[in-house]
Amino acid sequence: MVLKTFGWSFAVTALGLVAAVFYGGWAAFGVVAILSVLEISLSFDNAVVNAGILKKMNAFWQKIFLTIGILIAVFGMRLVFPVVIVAISASLGPIEAVDLALTDKDRYQELVTDAHPSIAAFGGMFLLMIFLDFIFEDRDIKWLRWLERPLAKLGKVDMLSVCIALIVLLVSAITFGAHAHQHGGTHADKAETVLLSGIAGLITYLVVGGLSGFFEDKLEEEEEREHEAEEKASREGKPKSAVKLAGKAAFFMFLYLEVLDASFSFDGVIGAFAITNDIVLMALGLGIGAMYVRSLTVYLVREGTLDDYVYLEHGAHYAIGALAIVLLVTIQYEINEFITGMIGVVLIGASFWSSVRRNRAIAAAGGDQEKTEVSSGV
């Protein structure tokens, strides 16, 4: 099972490391290996959240996620995206931007760093909305009960998550603008850009998430009708018909996954510049890491890990909230990528351990889940 799920990741790892040696020797090999580990550590929460969405999709769309989706993730976000940033921020053509990335690496890194505030605002707002919508939803299973119960009550207020996200964005933009104006420099006129980028991230979440939710509801309605038809056919002695999943629902969920992955990859792409400004090595290292995140997502779905360890999804969403805040803080201040990665690892590790304790308590109580649910919540 492990080899089947991670086989392509192992193959891409081998090819990527060999390519790195041919490209820049053993030093390049080390850089690519470090970048791969960085991407995996920063994106483990991405895999858990992806798995929660992917398990709703049928086998065909899971294959699409692993094929077309990985092309978008590896080549689109890890290779093309940094070049597009430079092309837009420096008003260059795509060919000129690629040439700059390959020939003048210091200038290329400078341009990407200069565009970081708008990138962080977009990604930070998208991820913040995911976190807020999660914690304001009333769920049967609660991890941090002392926190999630009152938040679920607050969540009954319409559009609360949007209002909070806009307040956070406004504070970020005003603080950034005031700080930049006080200290001068190239970012003094970029508060407006941060504001617009953040709003674009919010709109993207609302549009893609809204369409995904709409078609998911349609899918559930279709499944209910099919289920009723199957029961009727069974009573009449007719052969059962296979349930057909709505293509639009799966497509928009796939689109939502890709935008989600893009938002997660922002910190990895920007953080990679702390290790190298060589776009080839960056694409190889981050691409290998992205493959493992994809494989891990499918592994979690096929093994039913999220059903067995029910707090994992909670931990991942708290990690998303932390990453969103980190991205918004990095608009103005620099934060080490190790800290970003460790926050996610600690939160997911804690949620995993809480899940293990819960499962043990249920087993000890002879499966009395309702009784142990109260005692196992943190």
N, C-alpha and C positions, 0 to 999 in steps of 0.2 A: 504493500500500500504506500509506504514512504517513498520507495523508488519510483513508483508510478506517478505519484503526485509531484515529487521534487526532481524527477529525472531531467527535465528540460533546464531546471535551475542549475543542476550539477554540470550539465553540458555547457551551458552559457558561461558558467564560472570558469571552467577549464579553457574554453576558447578565449574568453576575455583576458585571462591572466597570461596566456600564451601570446595574444596580440600585444599586450602591454610590454612583454619582454622584447618582442621584435621591434616595437615602436620606440622604447626608451630604455631598454636594459632592465636590470634587476631593481634599480631605483624606481622605475615606473611600475614594476610589479608590486612593490611595497605600497606605493601610493594608491593603486587600484584596490588592493586588498583592504587598506584602511578605509577608503571611501565606501566599499561594499558593506563593511561592518557598521560604519556611520549611518548609512541609509537604512539598514535593517533595524538598528536600535532606535532610530527616530521614527520609524514607520510601523512598529509592532501594533500600536493602537489603531493604525489605519487598517491593518489586516483584520483585527477583531470586529471593527465597525463594518468593514466590507462584507465580512462573513454573515453578519446579521441581515444584510440586504440580499446578498447572493443566495442565501438558502431559500428565499421566496421565488427564485427563478428556476426554470426547468433546465435539464441537462444541456440542451442546445445553447441557451444563453450563457450558461456557465462556460461552455467551450468558446463562445464568442469573447467572453471576458478574458479568457486565457490566450486567445490568438490576436484578434484585432485590438483588444484592450491592452495587451502587453506592448503591441507596436506603438500605440498612442502614449503609453506610460514611459517606455524606454526612449523611443526616438522623438516623440513629440515633446514631452516635458523635460527630459534630461539632456536632449541634444538641440532640438529646434527652439524650445522656449527661451534659453539664455541668449541665443542669437537674435531672436525676435525682439527681446527686451532692448538689446543694443541698437538694433535697426530703428526702433521707434524712438528711443531716448536720444539718439545721436542723429536722427533724421538721415539714416543711411539706407541704401538699397540692400536687399538680402545678400547679394554676392559680395558687396563691400563689407557687410557685417561679418560674413564667414571669413573673408580675407583678413579682417582685423583680428578675429578670434584666433586665427592660425599664425599670424605674423607679428602682431603687436599685442602680446598677451597682457602686459601691464595696463595699457590703455583700455583694453577690453574689460579687464577686471574693474577698473575705475568706473567705467560706464555702467556696468551691472550694479556695482555698489551704489552708484548715484541714483539708480532706479529703485533701490531697495525699499524706501518708504512707501511708494505706491503699491509695490508688490505685497509688502507686509500688511498694508491696510486692506487690500482686496482679500487675501487669504485669511487674515485675522478675523474679518467680519463674517466670512463664509463659515469658518469653523466655530466662531462664537455663537452663531445662530443654531448650528447643529447641537451644541452643548446646551444652550438655553431652552430650546424646544424639548430636549430630553429631560432636563431636570424639572421643568414645569408640568410635565405630563404625569398624571396619577397612575402609578403602576401597582400591580398586585404584589410583585416582588420588589422589596426595597433593600438597598445595601446599607447606606448611612441613614437609618430611619429617623434619627433626631433632626436631620437636615432635610431629607426628601419629603417628609410628611408636610411640614409647613410650606415648602416650595410648591408642592402639588396643589395646595389650597390657593396659593397666590396665582398659580397657573390658570385658574378659572377666569381671571381678568383677561378680556380680549386684547390681543396684540401686545401683551406685556413684554414678550421676548424681543419684538421689533423695537419697542420704545427703549428698552434697556440697551440694546445694541446700538441704537442711534445716539443715545446719551454717551456711551463709551466712546464711540467714534468722534463725536463732537469734542469731548474732553481731550482725546488723543490729538486731534487736528489743532485745537487751540493751543494746547501745551507745546506741541511740536513747533507751531508757528512762532509762539512767544520765545521759546528757547533759541530757535534759529535766528530770529530777529535780534535777540540780545547778543548772541555770539557771532553774528554775521555768517559768512560762508555761502556755499552754493545752494543750501536748502532753505534760505530765507524766504523764498517766494513759492515754496512747495506745499504749504499748509492746505491750499485749495486743491492741489492735486491729490493729496492724501484723503481729503474729504470726498472728492469725486470717486476715487478708487474704492474707498470703503463702501460708498453707496452702491457702486457697481457690483461689489461682492455681495451686498445684501440683496440687491435685485436679482442677481444670478441665483442665489439660494432660493428666493421666493418663487421665481419662475420655474426653475428645474425641479425643486422640491414639490411645488404645487402641482405641476403636471404629473410628476411621479406618483404623488398621493392620489390624484384624481383617477389615473388609469389603474392604480392598485385597487382602489375601491371598485372600479368597473370589473376588474379581474375577479375579485371576491364575489361580486354579484353573479358573474358568469359561472363561477365554480359552484355556487349554491344552486343555480338553475340546472347545471349538468348533474349535480348530485341528486336533485329531486327527480330528474329524468331517469337516472340510473336505477333509483329505488323503484320507480314506477315500472320500468322495463323488467326489473328483477321479479316484481310481483306478477307480471304478465308472462313470465317465462321467456322473455326476449333476451338476446345477448347484450351485454353491457357495452356502451360506447365509451371510448377514451375521452377523458376531459381535455379539452383544447385550451391552452393558455393564450390569453390575448396578447398578440404581438406588440401592440402599442404600449401596453403596460410594461412588458419586459424591456422594450426599447428605451423608454424614459427612465426606468430604473437603472439600466446600463449607462445612460447619459449622466444620471445623477452620480453613479459610481465614478465615472471618469472625471467629473468636475471635483468630486470629493478627493480623488487621488491627486489631482492637480494642486489643490489647496494644501494637501499634506506635503507635496514635494517641494513647495516653495522654500521651507526652512532647510531642506536637504541640499537644494541647488545653491542657495546663498551660503550655507555653512561649508560647502565643498571648497569655496574660495579661500577658506582659512588653511586648507591643505595644499591646493594647487590651483593655478589659473590656466592650466592647459585643458582646453575644451575636450580634447580626445580622451585624455585620462579620466576626466570628469564623467564623460558619457559612459565609458567602460565601467567605472566603479559604481556609479549610481544606477546604471542599467542592470548590473548583476544584483545589486540590492533590491531593485524593483521586481526582478524575477522571483526572488525568495518571498517577498511580500505577497505576490500573486499566488504562489504555490501554497504559502501558509494559509491564505484566505480559503482556498479550495479544500485544504486539509481540515481546517476547522469546521467547514460545512459538512464534508463527507463523514467525519468522525463524530459529528453531533456534539462537539466540545462545548458549544454555547448552551446547549440544553443540559449538559452534565454539570457545568460550572456556571451557574446562573448569574453570578455577580461580575463575570468577566466584561460583559457589555457595559455595565455601570463604570467599572474601572477605566475602560477605554474612553468613554465619554467624558469622564473627569480629566483624563489625559488630554483630550481634545480641547476642553476648556482651558487647561493650563497652557497648551500650545498656542491657542488663540491669544491669550493675554501676553505670552512671551513675544509673539509676532508683533503685536501692537506696541509693546514696550521697546522692541528693537527698532521701531521707527525713529526713536530718539537716542536710545542707549544700546550699547553692544553687550550681548549675552553669549557666553560660551556655549557651543553646541553640546558639549558633554552634559551641562546642566539640563538643557532641554531634553536630551535623550533619557537622562536618569529620572527625571520627573515622571515620564511616561512609564518607564520600567518599574519604578517603585509603586505607582498607583495600580498598574495591572497586576503586579506581583501581590499586592495587598488584597485585591479583589479575588485573585485566584485562591489565596490562602483562606479567605473568608468563605469561599465556595466549598473548599475541601472540608472546613469545619462544619459547615451547614450539612453537607452530605453525610458526614460521620454522625452528626446529631440525629438526622432523620433515620439512619440505619440503626442507631442505638435505641431510638424510640419505636422501632418496628414499623417505620414508614408513616408515622403520624406527622405528615408534613405541616399541617396547620399549626400544630402545637410547637414544633421546632422552628417554624418560620420566625416567630416572635423572638425566640431566644438566640437565634443565629445571626440576626441582623446586627451590624456594628453599632 
